[in-house]
Amino acid sequence: MTRVGPRSSVTAAVIGASLALATGCGAPGPGADSLDHGFAELMERLSEPGAYFDTDNLISNETSYLHAVDALEAGGIRGGAYLGVGPDQNFSYIAAIQPEIAFIVDIRRDNMLQHLMFKALFELTGSRIAYLCLLHGRPTPPVVASWRDSSAAALVAYVDTVAAEPDAARASLDRVAHTVEEFGILLSDEDRATIRLFHGTFIDEGLDLRFRSHGREPRPHYPTFRRLLLETDRRGRQVSYLATEDRWRTVDDLQERDRVIPVIGDFAGDHALAAIADLLSAQGISVSAFYTSNVELYLMRDGTFPRFARNVTRLPTSDRSVLIRSFFGRNFGYVHPEAVAGYYSVQLLQAMGDFVRDVREGTYRSYLDLVMADVLSAP
């Protein structure tokens, strides 16, 4: 079934009431009135001014991103609030954790714009194959329902074998752009052009799209979007958000209820993470997982890591709350004990309580101290 109507009328007040019921809370807490805003207003209120970063980040460069899923499952990390950074690899973590609400916090305004594009794609489609086809401007197969139980490999093969016809591609761009306007976000002409540019890049490059850094040639180890979609966890299972219809629908359901909220924010800033912490605390919701990618490396380099650590200590947590980080050990001439042969990156999980303790004890004097901290592994 295809949905075409706007969902921006779902207010954050309704979200707040639903979350209170889902978490067993009674009457809203003292700060609950801060949720009395719509999706667009909540995004704006949580966000900070954007800043420059030297990658386009349309897709991840972490081929190991699904290696965290085994440990997430083994640790029983479910529900609560999810925080993450970057593009759609977040959806795979969301599909595994099934949070009540998710915030995608990134210093780049472009990342917020890309997530509005993703939201429109979910808005306009009702299945994995339709989503992937609209993202790449490909015609949807005649009988969509017959693809429900298809593997990710089958979906990838279909997109690889059908062409993006110019008229169909243009129609895809127009449909997504029109739907983004319905979300009520204040967008400039430059923002609109950026969204069309991002969508057009997925259409033009298809599944050969690679992660890019500005001013540098793509490195041989940067994966294609195809490879990311076909990646597996450490047990060899395909567990991305596009691996099964149920995983995709977990994300789709949150998007439908305006519970995937892109936020422009600096991890070491004074506003975004603090505002999210206050919002969650008011609702009695703990952070289940905070995916930081390798942002902490840059925070340590520019001396702002202590401010990030302070922001983490403000987040409401439980004894199962974890940080998920990605480490590119070869950049340091170092192979992490958790690294998997053939992968340039490695995913690391750490209990947030251990992180807070170590910060207070002054344990992290270097980035290697951080990535060598106690790691939660799948059995």
N, C-alpha and C positions, 0 to 999 in steps of 0.2 A: 504494500500500500504506500502511495506517495503522499506526503504531507506538503502542503503549499502555503498554509496560513502563517502569519507572524506569531511568535510566542513571547514577544517582549512585554505583553500585558501581564504575564505572570510576575507578580511583584515579589520583591525580596521579603516583604512582610509575610506573605504566604509561605515562602521558603522557610522563614524563621519559625513559623508555627509548626510546619511539617517536621522540621528538624527537632524541635522541642519534643514532639510526640515520639519521633523515632529514637531519641536518645533517652527516653523515659523521664524527661524533665517535666516539671509541673508548669506553673505560671512563668512567663518570661522573666528573666533576671533584670537587674537595674539598667543594663546597657542594651536591652533587646530592642528598644525603640530605634536604635541605629540601623536596624535591618529594614525599617519602614521606607524602603526605596525600591524602585524598579531596577531591572538588570543593568540598564545603561547608567543610571544614577549611582548604583553600587560600585560599578567598575570605576567610574570617575572619582568617587569618594575615597576608594582604596588606593588609587594610583598616585604616583609621583611623576614629575617631568621625566621624559625619556632621555637616554644618553646613547652615545655611539659605541658600537662594538664591531670588530673587524671581520665578522662572518655574516653570511646571509641566513644560515641556519634554517633553510627551508626544510631540510631533513637532517637527521642525526648523523654524526660520524662515529657513533659508538656501536660497533658490530656486536659487542657483548651485552647490549642493553637488556636482553631477555634473560641473561644469566642471574639476574636478581630475583626472578620469579620463584625459583625453587625455594630460596631462603625465605621469601615473603610468605609462601604457603606453609613452610615448615614452622615458622614462627607464629602462625595464626594471626597474621596482621590483616585485619579486615575492618571495614566500616570507618567511622570517624571522618576526619577531614584529611584530604590529600593536598600537599603542596608540591609544585614542580616548576621546572624551567625548560624553555625551549619548545620545539614543535610537537609532532604527533607521537613521539615515543612515550609521552605522558599517558596517552590513551591506553597503551598496553599495560602500564602499571595500574591505571584506574580500573581496567577490566579485571585485573587479578585481585585487587584490594576491595573493589566494590564500595567505595566511600559514600558517605551521605552528601558530601559537597567537595568540590575541588577548586583550587586556585592555581592558575598558571602565572607565576611571577617572573617577569623578565625585564631587564633594564632597557631593552629595545622596544620602541613603539611599534616597529615592524612586526615583532612577535605577536603583539596584541592584534594587529591587523590580520595576520595570518590565521589566528585563532577565530576571528570573526568569519573568515572565509571557511574554516572547518565547520563552524557552527551552522553556516548557511548550507553546507553540503549535507550535514545531518538533517537539517530542516527539510530539505528537498527530496530526500531519499528514504527508503524504508528497508534497505537491505545492503549487505556488503558489496554485492556486485554492482548495484545501482550507484552506491557511494563512490566506488573506485572508478566506475565509468564516467561519472559526472566530474570527478576530480581531474581526469585525464582527457575530457572532451570526447570520449568514445561512445558509440551507440550502445545502449543497453540491450542485452540479448532479449529475444522475443518472449520467452517464458521465464521471468525472473524467479518465480517460486521454485523452479526446478534446480536452482543453484543453492538452495538453503544449506544442503549438507556437503557442498563442494569444498575441497581443500583450498588452502591459500594458493597452492601451486596451480590449481585449475583456474582460479581467478586471475592470477598473474599471467598465465598462458593466454587467456582470452584477451586481456588488455594488450598483450604483446602482439597479437595476431590481427587486431582490427585497427584500421587507420582512423585518425582524427580528421574527418572531413571539415573543410574550412567553415561551411555554414553551420554544421553541428557544433564545432568548437566555439564559434562566435555566439551561438545560442546559449551554450553552457556558461560562457563568461557573463553574458547578460543576465541570465537567471540568478547566478550566484551574487552578482553585484547588486541586483534589485533586492534580493532577500536580505543582504547585509544592511541596506538602507532601512529596512523595517525594524531593525533591532533598536533604533532610537539613539545610536551613538552619534555624537557630533563629529563629522568627518570633513576634512578639507578636500579640495580637488586632488591634492597630492596624495592623500590617504587613499582615495578612490582609485587613482592611477596605480598605486602600489599594490593594492589588492588584485587588480586586474593583471598586473605584471607577474605577481606570484602565481596566480592561477594559470596564466598563460605559459609560464615556465613549466609547470607540471604537464600541461597539454603538449607543448612543443617537444619537451625532452622525454616525456613518458617515463617508463620505469628505469631508464638509463640516467635519470637525474642523480647528481652527486652533491654532497656537501661541498661548499666553497668558502675560501677565505679571501677577502678582498686584497688584491695586489700580489697574490701568491698562486702559483699553479696548483691544481688539485693533486694531492699526494696519492701514490698508488694504492695505499691502504684505505683510502676513503671509500666507503661502500656505496653502491647504487641503491636507489629506493627498492629495486627488485630484491636485492640481497637482504635488506632490512625486513621486508615483508616475509621472506622465506626463512629467516633466522629461527633458531630454536633455543630453548633453555638448556641447562646443563644435562638434563635427562633426555635430550633429543626431541622434546615435544614442541610443536609449533603453538606458541601461546601469545602471539601478538593480538591486538584488538581486531584484526581482520582474519584471524585463524579460524574462528567459528562464528556462527550467527549469534550465539548467546553472548560471546564476549563483545561483539560489536554492539549488540542491543544494550548491554550494561552502560556503555558510553552514550549511546543514543538516548537512553532514558534520562540520564543526567542532563544532557544537552537540551532535551525537550522541556525539562523543568527548570531551565536556566541555572543549573547547579555546577556548571563548569565556567568559572569566571576568570577571564584573562585580566591580569593586573600589570600595569607598568610600574616596576619597582626595582630598586637597588637592594640587594640582600643586606648591604651594610648601611642602608638609608635610614632616615629618621621616621618614615611614615608608613610605607606599605605593609611590611611584616608586622609592625606594631599595631596597625589598625586591624589586620587580620586576626592577630592574637586577641585583641579586645573583643572583636566580633564573636570569635569562637568561645572565649571565656564566658561571655554573656549568655551564650546558648548552652553551655555545659558540654561542649564537644571537644574531644581531644584530637590532636594530630596523630594519625596512624602512620603516615610516611611523608618524608620531606626529601624529594629528589633534587639534589643540588648539582648534578653532573660534575664538571670539574671547575665550577665557579670559584670554589674556595682557593684554588691555585692563584687566580687573579686577585682575589681579596688579600691574600698574603703578600703578593708582589707589591700591591699599592698601599699596604699598611693598614687596611681597613678591616682585616679579619676580626679584631677584637669587637668591633661594632656589630659585625654579623653574629658573633658568638653571643653578644648581649641580646640581640633580637631573638635568637633561638631560645634563650632562657625564658623569654616572655611567653612563648607558645605553650598552650595547655597540652600536657602529654600524659600518657599512661605508661605502665611498665613494659608495654609492647611497642611503643613508638620508636621508629627507626629513621635514620638518615640513609639515603641511597646516593652513593657518589660513584663517579667514573674516574678511573686513573689510567693515564697513558704512560706507562712505565718506561717504555723504550725512549721516550723523550728525555728521561733521566738516566738512561743506561742501566735500568734496574728492572728485574723481572719479579713481580709481586708473587708471593706464595699462592694467591688465589687465582692467578692468571691461568687461562686455558690456552693450550697450544693452538697456534694459528690465528689468534686474536690479538689485535694491536692494543685494545683497551680491556679493562677488567672492571666489573661492577662490584662494589663493596657496600656491605650493610653494617651499620653501627647503631647500637641502642642509643637513643637520644639522651637517656639518663647518664650513660657512660661519657658521652660527649660533654655534657654540662659539668660533670664531675672533673673531667680532665682539664677543661677550660679553667675552672676555679683553682686547680692545682698547678696551673702553668705548664702543663705537659707538652703543649704544641709549640715548639720553638721553630719548627720548619714544616714545610708541606709534607715531607716524607714522614715526619713524626705523626702527622694526621692520618695519612693513608696506611700507616703501619699500626694504627690503633686497633683495639679488639674488634674483630670482624665476626659478624654473625653468618654462619655458613649453613647450607642445607645439609642434612645428614646423608 
